[in-house]
Amino acid sequence: MLAAVQSADLSAAKNVFVAAIRFATTIEESRPSFGDELKASAQEQVDYMLREDADTSLVAGSEDVISEILSGCGTSFRRWIC
C-alpha cells in the first residue's frame, strides 16, 4: 500500500515538474494578460522544486522531464538565434 502511494506521489511530482518546465519555457507572443504572471509563477515553481522538493531529485532524470527540458531549451535557443 505504501509503495503505491509513494509511486502516485512521484508521478504527481513528475507531472507538476514537467508542466512547470513547459510553461516556464514557453515563448508565445499571444498570451492572456495574466500570462507573464503565470510564466513567472511557473519559473518560481521550477526553482522551488529543484532546490527544496525531495521528490524532484527522484524524477528529474526521467525521460519525460529530460525531453521537456531539451524541448524548452531548444525552442528558446532557436528563438534567440533567429
C-alpha distances in whole Angstrom, upper triangle without the diagonal:
4,5,5,6,9,10,11,13,14,15,17,19,20,21,23,24,26,27,29,30,32,33,34,36,38,42,43,46,45,43,43,44,41,40,41,39,36,37,37,34,32,34,33,29,29,31,29,26,28,29,26,23,21,18,22,23,20,20,24,25,23,26,25,26,29,31,31,32,35,36,36,38,40,41,42,44,46,47,48,50,52
4,5,5,6,9,10,11,12,14,15,16,18,20,21,22,24,26,27,28,30,32,32,34,36,40,41,45,44,41,41,43,39,38,39,37,34,35,35,32,30,31,30,27,27,28,26,23,25,25,23,19,17,15,19,20,17,18,22,23,22,25,24,24,27,29,29,30,33,34,34,36,38,39,40,42,44,45,46,48,50
4,5,5,6,9,10,10,12,14,15,16,18,20,21,22,24,25,27,28,30,31,33,35,38,40,43,43,40,41,42,39,38,38,37,33,34,34,31,29,30,30,26,26,27,25,22,23,25,22,19,16,14,17,18,14,16,19,20,18,21,21,22,24,26,27,28,30,31,32,34,36,37,38,40,42,43,44,46,48
4,5,5,6,9,10,10,12,14,15,16,18,20,21,22,24,26,27,29,30,32,33,37,38,41,41,38,38,40,37,36,37,35,32,32,33,30,28,30,29,25,25,27,25,22,24,25,23,19,18,15,18,19,15,16,20,20,18,21,20,21,24,25,25,27,30,30,31,33,35,36,37,39,41,42,43,45,46
4,5,5,6,9,10,10,12,14,15,16,18,20,21,22,24,26,27,28,30,32,35,37,40,39,36,36,38,35,34,35,33,29,30,31,27,26,27,26,23,23,25,23,20,22,23,21,17,16,13,16,18,15,15,19,20,19,21,20,21,24,25,25,27,29,30,30,32,35,35,36,38,40,41,42,45,46
4,5,5,6,9,10,10,12,14,15,16,18,20,21,22,24,26,26,28,30,34,36,39,39,36,36,38,34,33,34,32,29,29,29,26,24,25,25,21,21,23,20,17,19,20,18,14,12,10,13,14,11,12,16,17,16,19,18,18,21,23,23,24,27,28,28,30,32,33,34,36,38,39,40,42,44
4,5,5,6,9,10,11,12,14,15,16,18,20,21,22,24,25,27,29,32,34,37,37,34,35,37,34,32,33,31,28,28,29,26,24,25,25,21,21,23,21,18,19,21,19,16,14,10,13,14,11,11,15,15,14,16,16,16,19,21,21,22,25,26,26,28,30,31,32,34,36,37,38,40,42
4,5,5,6,9,10,10,12,14,15,16,18,20,21,22,24,26,27,31,32,35,35,32,32,34,31,30,31,29,26,26,27,24,22,24,23,20,20,22,20,17,19,21,19,15,15,11,13,15,13,12,16,17,15,17,16,16,20,21,20,22,25,25,26,28,30,30,31,34,35,36,38,40,41
4,5,5,6,9,10,11,12,14,15,16,18,20,21,22,24,26,30,31,34,34,31,31,33,29,28,29,27,24,24,25,22,19,21,20,17,17,19,17,14,16,18,16,12,11,8,11,13,11,11,14,16,15,17,16,16,19,21,20,21,24,25,24,27,29,30,30,33,34,35,36,39,40
4,5,5,6,9,10,10,12,14,15,16,18,20,21,22,24,28,30,33,33,30,31,33,29,28,28,27,24,23,24,21,19,20,20,16,15,18,16,12,14,16,15,11,10,6,8,10,8,7,10,12,11,14,13,12,16,17,17,18,21,22,22,24,26,27,28,30,32,33,34,36,38
4,5,5,6,9,10,11,12,14,15,16,18,20,21,23,26,28,31,31,28,29,31,28,26,27,26,23,23,24,21,18,20,20,17,16,19,18,14,16,19,17,14,13,10,10,13,10,8,11,13,11,13,11,11,15,16,15,17,20,20,21,23,25,25,27,29,30,31,33,35,36
4,5,5,6,8,10,11,12,14,15,17,18,20,21,25,26,30,29,26,26,28,25,24,25,23,20,20,21,18,16,18,18,14,14,17,16,13,15,18,16,12,13,10,10,13,12,10,13,15,13,15,13,13,16,17,16,18,21,21,20,23,25,25,26,29,30,31,32,35,36
4,5,5,6,9,10,10,12,14,15,16,18,20,24,25,29,29,26,26,28,25,23,23,22,19,19,19,16,14,15,15,11,11,14,12,9,11,14,12,9,10,7,7,10,9,8,10,13,12,14,12,11,14,16,14,15,19,19,19,21,23,24,24,27,29,29,30,33,34
4,6,5,6,8,10,10,12,14,15,16,18,22,24,27,27,25,26,28,25,23,23,22,19,18,19,17,14,15,16,12,11,14,14,10,12,15,14,11,12,8,7,10,9,6,8,10,8,10,8,7,11,12,11,13,16,16,16,18,21,21,22,24,26,27,28,30,32
4,5,5,6,9,10,10,12,14,15,17,20,22,25,25,22,23,25,22,20,21,21,17,17,18,16,13,15,16,12,12,15,15,12,14,17,17,14,15,12,10,14,13,10,11,13,11,12,9,9,13,13,11,13,16,16,16,18,20,20,21,24,25,26,27,30,31
4,6,5,6,9,10,11,12,14,15,19,21,24,23,21,21,23,20,18,19,17,14,14,15,13,10,12,13,9,9,13,12,9,12,15,14,12,14,11,10,13,13,11,12,15,13,15,12,10,14,15,12,13,17,17,15,18,21,20,21,24,25,25,27,29,30
4,5,5,6,9,10,10,12,14,18,20,23,24,21,22,24,21,18,19,18,15,14,14,12,9,10,11,8,7,10,10,7,9,12,13,10,12,10,7,11,11,9,8,12,11,13,10,7,11,12,10,10,14,14,13,15,18,18,18,21,23,23,24,27,28
4,5,5,6,9,10,11,12,16,18,21,22,20,21,23,21,18,18,18,15,14,15,14,10,12,13,11,9,13,13,11,12,16,16,14,16,13,10,13,13,10,9,12,10,11,7,6,9,9,6,8,11,11,11,13,15,15,16,19,20,21,22,25,26
4,5,5,6,8,10,11,14,16,19,19,17,18,20,17,15,16,15,12,11,13,12,8,11,13,10,9,13,14,12,14,17,17,15,18,15,13,16,16,13,13,15,14,14,10,9,12,12,9,11,14,13,11,15,17,16,16,20,21,20,22,25,26
4,5,5,6,8,10,14,15,19,19,16,17,19,16,13,14,13,10,9,10,9,5,7,9,7,6,10,11,10,11,14,15,14,16,15,12,15,16,14,13,16,15,16,13,10,13,13,10,10,14,13,11,14,16,16,15,19,20,20,21,24,25
4,6,5,6,9,12,15,18,19,17,19,20,18,15,15,15,12,10,11,11,7,7,10,9,6,10,12,10,11,14,16,15,17,15,12,15,16,13,11,14,14,14,11,8,10,10,7,7,10,10,8,10,13,12,12,15,17,17,18,21,22
4,6,6,6,10,12,15,16,14,16,19,17,13,14,15,12,10,12,12,9,10,13,11,10,13,15,14,15,18,19,18,20,18,15,18,19,15,14,16,15,14,11,10,11,10,6,8,10,9,7,10,12,11,11,15,16,15,17,20,21
4,5,5,9,10,13,14,11,13,15,13,10,10,11,8,6,9,9,6,8,11,10,10,13,15,14,16,19,20,19,21,20,17,20,21,18,17,19,18,18,15,13,15,14,10,11,14,12,9,12,14,12,12,16,17,16,18,21,21
4,6,9,11,14,15,13,15,16,14,10,10,10,8,5,7,8,5,5,9,9,8,10,13,13,14,16,18,18,20,19,16,19,21,18,16,18,19,18,16,13,15,14,11,10,13,12,8,11,13,12,11,14,16,15,16,19,20
4,6,10,13,15,13,16,17,16,12,12,13,11,8,10,12,9,8,12,12,10,13,16,15,15,18,20,20,22,21,18,20,22,19,16,18,18,18,15,13,13,13,9,8,10,9,5,7,10,8,7,11,12,11,13,16,17
4,6,10,11,10,13,15,14,10,11,13,11,8,11,13,10,11,14,15,13,16,19,18,19,22,23,23,25,24,21,23,24,21,19,21,21,19,17,15,16,14,11,11,12,10,7,10,11,8,8,12,12,11,13,16,16
4,7,9,9,13,14,14,11,11,14,13,10,12,15,13,13,17,17,16,18,21,21,22,24,26,26,29,28,24,26,28,25,23,24,24,22,20,18,19,17,14,14,14,12,9,11,11,8,7,11,11,8,10,14,13
4,6,6,10,12,13,9,10,14,13,11,14,16,15,15,19,19,19,21,24,24,24,27,29,28,31,30,27,29,30,27,25,27,26,25,22,21,21,20,16,17,17,14,12,14,14,11,11,14,13,10,13,16,15
4,6,10,11,13,10,11,14,14,13,15,18,17,18,21,22,22,24,26,27,27,30,32,31,34,33,30,32,34,31,29,31,30,29,26,25,25,23,20,20,21,18,16,17,17,14,13,16,15,12,14,17,15
4,7,9,11,9,11,14,14,13,16,18,17,19,22,22,23,25,27,27,29,31,32,32,35,33,31,33,35,31,30,32,31,29,26,26,26,24,21,22,23,20,17,20,20,16,16,19,18,15,18,20,19
4,6,8,5,8,11,10,10,13,15,14,16,19,19,20,22,24,25,26,28,29,29,32,31,28,31,32,29,28,30,29,28,25,24,25,24,20,21,22,19,17,19,20,17,16,20,20,17,19,22,21
4,5,5,8,10,10,11,14,14,15,17,19,20,21,23,25,25,27,29,30,29,33,31,29,32,34,31,30,32,31,30,27,26,28,26,23,24,25,22,20,23,24,20,20,23,23,20,22,26,24
4,6,7,9,10,11,13,14,16,17,19,20,22,23,24,26,28,29,30,30,33,32,30,33,35,32,31,34,33,33,29,28,30,29,25,25,27,25,22,24,25,22,21,25,25,22,23,27,26
4,6,5,6,9,10,11,12,14,15,17,19,20,21,23,25,26,26,26,30,29,27,30,32,29,28,31,31,31,27,26,28,27,23,24,26,24,21,23,25,22,21,24,25,22,23,27,26
4,5,5,6,9,10,10,12,14,15,16,18,20,21,22,24,25,25,28,27,25,28,30,27,26,28,28,27,24,23,24,23,20,20,22,20,17,19,21,18,17,21,21,19,20,24,23
4,5,5,6,9,10,11,12,14,15,16,18,20,21,23,24,24,28,27,25,27,29,27,25,28,28,28,25,23,24,24,20,20,22,20,17,18,21,18,16,20,21,18,19,22,22
4,5,5,6,9,10,10,12,14,15,16,18,20,21,22,22,26,25,23,26,28,26,25,28,28,28,25,23,25,25,21,21,23,22,18,20,23,20,19,22,24,21,22,25,26
4,5,5,6,9,10,10,12,14,15,16,18,20,20,20,24,23,21,24,26,23,22,25,25,25,22,20,22,22,18,18,21,19,16,19,21,19,18,21,23,20,22,25,25
4,5,5,6,9,10,11,12,14,15,17,18,20,20,23,22,20,22,24,22,20,23,23,23,20,18,20,19,16,15,18,16,13,15,18,15,14,18,19,17,18,22,22
4,5,5,6,9,10,11,12,14,15,16,18,18,22,22,19,22,24,22,21,24,24,25,22,19,21,21,18,17,20,19,15,17,20,18,16,19,21,19,19,23,24
4,5,5,6,9,10,10,12,14,15,16,16,20,19,17,20,22,21,19,23,23,24,21,19,21,21,18,17,20,20,16,18,21,20,18,22,24,22,22,26,27
4,5,5,6,9,10,10,12,14,15,15,18,17,15,18,20,18,16,19,20,20,17,15,17,18,14,14,17,16,13,15,18,17,16,19,21,20,21,24,25
4,5,5,6,9,10,11,12,14,14,18,18,15,17,20,18,16,19,20,20,18,15,17,17,14,13,16,16,12,14,17,16,14,17,20,19,19,22,24
4,5,5,6,9,10,11,12,13,16,17,14,17,19,18,16,20,21,22,20,17,19,20,17,16,19,19,16,17,21,20,18,21,24,22,22,26,27
4,5,5,6,9,10,10,10,14,13,11,14,17,15,14,18,18,20,17,14,17,18,15,14,18,18,16,17,21,20,19,22,24,23,24,27,29
4,5,5,6,9,10,10,13,13,10,12,15,13,11,15,15,17,15,12,14,15,12,11,15,15,13,14,18,18,16,19,22,21,22,25,26
4,6,5,6,8,10,13,14,11,12,16,15,13,16,18,20,18,14,16,18,15,13,17,18,15,16,19,20,18,20,23,23,22,25,28
4,5,5,5,7,10,12,10,12,15,14,13,17,18,21,19,16,18,20,18,16,20,21,18,19,23,23,21,24,27,26,26,29,31
4,6,6,5,8,8,6,9,11,11,10,14,15,17,16,13,15,17,15,14,18,19,17,18,22,22,21,23,26,26,26,29,31
4,6,6,8,9,6,7,11,11,9,12,14,17,16,12,14,17,15,13,16,18,16,17,20,21,20,22,25,25,25,28,30
4,6,8,11,9,9,13,14,12,15,18,20,20,16,17,20,19,17,20,22,20,20,23,24,23,24,28,28,27,30,32
4,6,9,8,10,12,14,13,17,18,21,20,17,19,22,20,19,22,24,22,23,26,27,26,28,31,31,30,33,35
4,6,6,8,10,11,11,14,16,19,18,15,17,20,19,18,21,23,21,22,26,26,26,28,31,31,31,34,36
4,5,6,7,10,10,13,15,18,18,15,18,21,20,19,22,24,23,24,27,28,28,29,32,33,33,36,38
4,5,5,7,9,11,12,16,15,13,16,18,18,17,21,22,22,23,26,27,27,29,31,32,32,35,37
4,5,5,6,9,10,13,13,10,12,15,14,14,17,19,18,19,22,23,23,25,27,28,28,31,33
4,6,5,8,10,13,14,11,12,16,16,15,17,20,19,20,23,24,24,25,28,29,29,32,34
4,6,7,8,12,13,11,13,16,16,16,18,21,21,21,24,26,26,27,30,31,31,34,36
4,5,5,9,9,7,10,12,13,13,15,17,17,19,21,22,23,25,27,28,29,31,33
4,6,9,9,6,7,11,11,10,13,15,15,15,18,20,20,21,24,25,26,28,30
4,7,8,7,6,10,11,11,12,15,16,16,18,20,21,22,24,26,26,28,30
4,5,5,6,9,10,11,12,14,16,17,18,20,21,22,24,26,27,29,30
4,6,5,6,8,10,10,12,14,15,16,18,20,21,22,24,25,27,28
4,6,5,6,9,10,10,12,14,15,16,18,20,21,22,24,26,27
4,5,5,6,9,10,11,12,14,15,17,18,20,21,22,24,26
4,5,5,6,8,10,11,12,14,15,16,18,20,21,22,24
4,5,5,6,9,10,10,12,14,15,16,18,20,21,22
4,5,5,6,8,10,10,12,14,15,16,18,20,21
4,5,5,6,8,10,11,12,14,15,16,18,20
4,6,5,6,8,10,10,12,14,15,16,18
4,6,5,6,9,10,10,12,14,15,16
4,5,5,6,9,10,11,12,14,16
4,5,5,6,9,10,10,12,14
4,5,5,6,8,10,11,12
4,5,5,6,9,10,11
4,6,5,6,9,10
4,5,5,6,9
4,5,5,6
4,6,5
4,6
4
